[in-house]
Amino acid sequence: MDEQNRPPRKAAAAKGITVSRGRRASPRARKPAEIREIFQRFQAANPEPKGELEAVNAFTLLVAVVLSAQATDAGVNKATRPLFAIADTPQKMLELGEDRVRDFIRTIGLFRTKARNVIALSEKLIAEFGGQVPTTREALESLPGVGRKTANVVLNIAFGEITHAVDTHVFRVSNRLRLAPGKNVLQVELGLEKAVPAEFGRHAHHWLILHGRYTCKALRPECGRCLQNDLCDSPDKRAV
């Protein structure tokens, strides 16, 4: 039988493509009531979740998030405690200089590039924003070393905006729980914007980060103590 005359499923199978009911198989997002139940459980267990990066103001938060790329929060905190004790403003950071900043953060991955970015963003904050951390995503993303995720974290924590910063943990949990299935971080972020009820929006990404970091782990999720266990139908779910 030639390709044109094959039934759709057989033709797809011949190409190694899995077809389900005439459509490409993909996870479906949950119904709004189910999503609300998931976040109600998160809220009941941890009403006021906090980010684990230490900061004393919006500027030090910005720097800490920039430094946290490909590094652990614990490692960043260890390096920044003494740094922020003497440089908690863009002007003080500039006065410290790139070499000194590099010495403080040398235990963090990519410390040379990050030290350069910290000095560059401090310069730009002074030159273009009056030494203040800007309050829009566009302005934040114009700063050296700042991407969309970093901007979302700063907007959420420093300025109280509802944003969804998607890191590896948020991406994993959002897909496993089918809150906002997506193939990349932007798809997941935009999906969360639509799916998360407004009253949970401020803390949503904190709950998802903490859940992914300590319970819904990448390789060995601790399903036996997961508060969403009965709602989870992920193929990664482990038998309890």
C-alpha positions in Angstrom: 0.0 0.0 0.0 1.4 3.4 -1.0 1.8 6.3 1.4 -1.2 8.2 0.0 -3.6 5.3 0.5 -2.5 4.3 4.0 -5.0 5.0 6.8 -3.8 8.0 8.8 -2.8 6.0 11.9 -0.8 3.4 9.8 0.9 6.1 7.7 1.9 7.9 10.9 3.1 4.6 12.4 5.2 3.9 9.4 7.0 7.2 10.1 7.5 6.4 13.8 4.9 9.0 14.8 2.4 8.3 17.6 -1.1 9.4 16.9 -3.9 9.5 19.4 -7.5 10.0 18.2 -6.2 11.8 15.1 -4.1 14.3 17.1 -0.6 14.5 18.3 -0.5 13.2 21.9 0.2 15.9 24.4 -0.6 16.6 28.0 -3.8 18.6 28.6 -4.0 21.3 31.2 -6.2 20.7 34.1 -9.7 22.1 34.6 -9.8 25.3 36.6 -11.4 23.6 39.6 -8.5 21.1 39.8 -5.9 23.9 39.5 -7.6 25.8 42.3 -7.5 22.7 44.5 -3.8 22.3 43.9 -3.0 25.9 44.9 -5.4 25.7 47.9 -3.3 22.8 49.2 -0.1 24.7 48.6 -1.5 27.7 50.5 -2.8 25.6 53.4 0.6 24.0 53.9 2.6 27.2 53.4 0.6 30.4 53.5 3.5 32.8 53.1 6.2 31.2 51.0 9.5 33.1 50.6 12.3 33.0 48.1 15.5 31.6 49.5 17.9 34.1 48.1 18.9 36.6 50.8 18.6 40.4 50.0 18.3 43.6 51.9 16.7 45.7 49.1 15.6 45.7 45.5 19.2 46.2 44.2 20.7 43.4 46.2 17.8 41.1 45.2 18.6 41.9 41.6 22.2 41.1 42.0 21.5 37.9 43.9 19.2 36.7 41.1 21.7 37.5 38.5 24.3 35.5 40.4 22.0 32.6 40.9 22.1 31.4 37.3 23.6 27.9 37.3 24.2 28.2 41.0 22.4 27.2 44.2 20.7 29.7 46.4 22.7 28.5 49.3 25.9 29.0 47.4 24.9 32.5 46.4 23.9 33.5 49.9 27.2 32.4 51.3 29.0 34.6 48.8 26.7 37.6 49.0 26.4 38.0 52.8 29.8 39.7 53.1 29.4 41.4 49.7 26.1 43.0 50.5 27.3 44.0 54.0 29.6 46.6 52.3 27.9 47.1 48.9 24.2 47.3 49.0 23.7 50.1 46.4 24.8 50.5 42.8 27.2 53.3 43.8 28.9 51.2 46.5 29.2 48.3 44.1 30.9 50.5 41.6 33.3 51.8 44.2 34.1 48.2 45.2 35.1 47.5 41.6 35.0 44.4 39.4 38.2 42.8 40.9 36.8 43.0 44.4 33.4 41.8 43.4 35.0 38.9 41.6 36.9 37.9 44.8 33.6 37.8 46.8 31.8 35.6 44.3 34.6 33.3 43.1 32.9 30.3 44.7 29.9 30.8 42.3 29.8 29.3 38.8 30.7 31.8 35.9 32.0 34.2 38.6 34.1 36.3 36.1 31.2 37.0 33.7 28.9 37.6 36.6 31.2 40.1 38.3 31.5 42.0 35.0 27.7 42.0 34.7 27.2 43.2 38.3 29.4 46.2 37.7 27.9 46.9 34.2 24.3 46.8 35.6 25.3 49.0 38.5 26.7 51.6 36.0 23.6 51.5 33.9 21.3 51.8 37.0 23.1 55.0 37.9 23.4 56.4 34.4 19.8 55.7 33.2 17.6 55.0 36.3 18.9 57.3 38.9 20.4 54.5 40.9 17.1 52.8 41.4 16.0 49.4 40.2 13.4 49.9 37.4 9.9 48.6 37.9 9.1 47.3 34.4 10.1 44.1 32.7 11.4 45.9 29.6 13.7 48.2 31.6 14.9 45.3 33.8 15.8 43.2 30.7 17.8 46.1 29.3 20.3 45.6 32.2 23.4 43.4 31.6 22.9 39.8 32.8 19.2 40.2 33.3 16.8 38.0 31.4 13.1 37.4 31.6 13.2 35.0 34.5 15.4 37.4 36.6 13.1 40.3 35.7 10.0 38.3 36.8 11.6 37.4 40.1 12.4 41.0 40.9 9.0 42.3 39.8 7.3 39.7 42.0 9.5 39.9 45.2 10.6 43.5 45.2 7.5 45.1 43.7 4.7 42.8 44.5 3.6 42.1 40.9 2.0 38.8 39.9 4.6 37.2 37.7 5.6 33.6 37.1 9.4 33.1 37.0 9.9 29.7 35.3 13.1 28.0 36.4 13.8 24.3 36.0 11.7 23.4 39.1 8.6 25.5 38.0 8.9 24.0 34.5 9.0 20.4 35.8 6.2 20.8 38.3 4.0 22.7 35.9 4.3 19.9 33.4 4.0 17.0 35.9 0.9 18.4 37.6 -0.5 19.6 34.2 -0.9 23.2 35.5 0.5 24.7 32.3 2.0 22.0 30.0 4.6 23.4 27.7 7.7 22.5 25.8 9.7 25.6 26.8 9.8 28.1 29.7 7.9 30.8 27.8 5.0 28.4 27.0 4.8 27.4 30.7 5.0 31.0 31.9 2.2 32.1 29.6 0.2 29.1 30.5 0.5 29.9 34.2 -0.6 33.4 33.6 -3.9 32.1 32.3 -4.3 29.1 34.6 -3.4 30.3 38.1 -6.3 31.9 40.0 -5.5 35.6 40.8 -5.6 35.1 44.5 -2.7 32.6 44.3 -0.7 34.5 41.7 1.6 36.4 44.0 3.0 33.2 45.6 2.4 30.7 42.8 6.0 30.5 41.5 7.4 30.2 45.1 5.1 27.3 45.9 6.1 25.6 42.6 9.9 26.2 43.1 9.9 24.9 46.7 7.7 21.9 45.7 10.1 21.1 42.8 13.2 21.6 44.9 12.3 19.6 47.9 9.5 17.1 46.9 8.9 16.8 43.2 12.5 16.3 42.4 13.8 15.6 38.9 15.3 12.2 39.3 13.7 10.8 42.5 10.4 12.6 43.3 9.3 12.0 46.8 5.8 11.1 45.9 5.1 9.4 49.3 5.1 12.7 51.0 3.6 14.8 48.2 0.5 16.7 49.2 -0.7 16.5 45.6 -0.1 12.8 45.3 -3.7 11.8 44.7 -4.1 14.4 42.0 -0.9 13.6 40.1 -1.1 11.4 37.0 2.4 12.1 35.8 4.3 9.2 34.1 7.2 10.2 36.5 5.0 9.4 39.5 6.6 6.7 41.7 4.7 4.0 43.5 4.3 4.8 47.2 
